[in-house]
Amino acid sequence: MGKTLHPKVKEFKGFVKKHPKIVKDVRNGDANWQDLFEDWYLLGEDDTRWEKYKDDSMKEKDTTSNNPENKGGWMDQVGEMVKKMDANQLQQHINSLSEALGTVQGVLSQFQSGSNRGGSTSTKTETPSKPSHPFSFRKD
């Protein structure tokens, strides 16, 4: 029993101690620990997922806070990121991504045309005009 817990598990236990309603939900069968831990790990403590578990005093404290992360969900965060972006820089990234996709398409088309030449004579899209005979003998 001398195993030490992972630091993230310890943090989650502290989070659960701050929000005792989580324990009630698990005991009632409305939630399970694995799902709650995964949500906490991926979304963080400030996500709107945890609003129903916060005490009324904690909810008031969060609404009076000026922190933009507490005001909304991930859509608001994405909106803030878009506002901070430089349009020219975004255009450069889109152009470089477009060039990279064009290069990948060119390489794939080379492989496809190479396999059609060196591979079998019929492909999935082509239908052979005559069924090939399994034993082709030449007349001498």
Secondary structure, DSSP 8 states (H G I E B T S, - for coil): ------HHHHHHHHHHHH-THHHHHHHHTS--HHHHHHHHHHH-TTSGGGGGGS-HHHHHHHHH---HHHHS-HHHHHHHHHHHS-HHHHHHHHHHHHHHHHHHHHHHHHHHHHHHHHS-S--SS---SS---SS-----
